[in-house]
């Protein structure tokens, strides 16, 4: 039987960020990973080709982009800098956004956010998930206290005294602390018996990379329609954006069935042609939107992070940022355990992690539910209220600054 202080199941961005933060401590870490990168020679990995960085105006093949991108806040950027991976991420391909334009399709309500108002050069970055993964994977290879096991079929989770045993088809591993970072359909969460609240948003998200007639001006554009929000997220080439179109499932099925020409026409129309015509699109992908929230984040010798603990509507781009905030908070709790020579699974400090993160994530989930229902309702009174609300906030600089600070993760 293999033995490790901490076993992380899940090798996504959140799981690898957590492993990176904990690897700086004097503890033995194991990761169950699906990636073949960890099986390649280190020399080969560390000399892998980096993507272009910096904003360019020359067109590139939109098929090159990873369709799964995330809006990374200033707080998440700070965490990546603390981990020592931000330079590697930015050397590959990042796309700053400095402004946001948000408006209601059913009225005159609109709001504009400018990073200069909070004393920053940008509000965040749009980054391909594969870029963040590659940087985290490569940097983790420099740590001798991190062991990687191929993530074959997980077969059993047992909870003896002082730890957890996980069995796969190939390995039996004992760990003092098991971390479930294995996504929305978490095996750890299910096997350990964490209760889960789950509700469909009754919307499907369509994602693609598109080329537009006009420059996006490093601005994130979002239009709220009764059928759901549409976001254009700027990529590092002036006329290319990643889009997230959330809409009712029947409409989503219709949109997914469009030919490319019709899709581009309808997409440009849905954004009020703010960026002119949509000239071309990558292959589209779609997935249902579901709210999930675990009733507990911890048990004795087990903790959940990221999508294993919560999933949220993408309309505010907060999903991955919430997971990275989980990482920062859990690391602090574990560092307290280590500094006081407590067991890694010591519940007192783990409860601090659960209290802090669960209430914050719950408030964000409730806020997104409110926005989703508010903007999908065509009742005349609500239409008037939300349009007046958008215009009212837009006219109050102090309130806009507060909202920007909170969204960026730098609020008090």
Secondary structure, 3 states (H helix, E strand, C coil): CEEEEEEEECCCHHHHHHHHHHHCCCCCEEEEECCCHHHCCHHHHHCCCCCCCCCECCCCCHHHCCCCEEEEEHHHHHHHHHHCCHHHHHHHCEEEECEEEEEECCCCCEEEEEHHHHCCCCCEEEEEHHHHHHHHHHHHCCCCCEEEEECCCEEEEECCCCCEEEEECCCEEEEEEEEECCCCCCHHHHHHCCCEEEEEEEEEEEEEEEEECCCCCCEEEEEEECCEEEEEEECCECCEEEEEEEECHHHHHHHHHCCHHHHHHHHHHHCCCCCCCEEEECCCEEEEEEEEEECCCEECCEEECHHHCEECCHHHCCHHHHHHHHHHHHHHHHHHHHHCCCCCCCHHHHHHHHHHHHHHHHHHHHHHHHHHHHHCCCCHHHHHHHHHHHHHHHCCHHHHHHHHHHHHCCCC
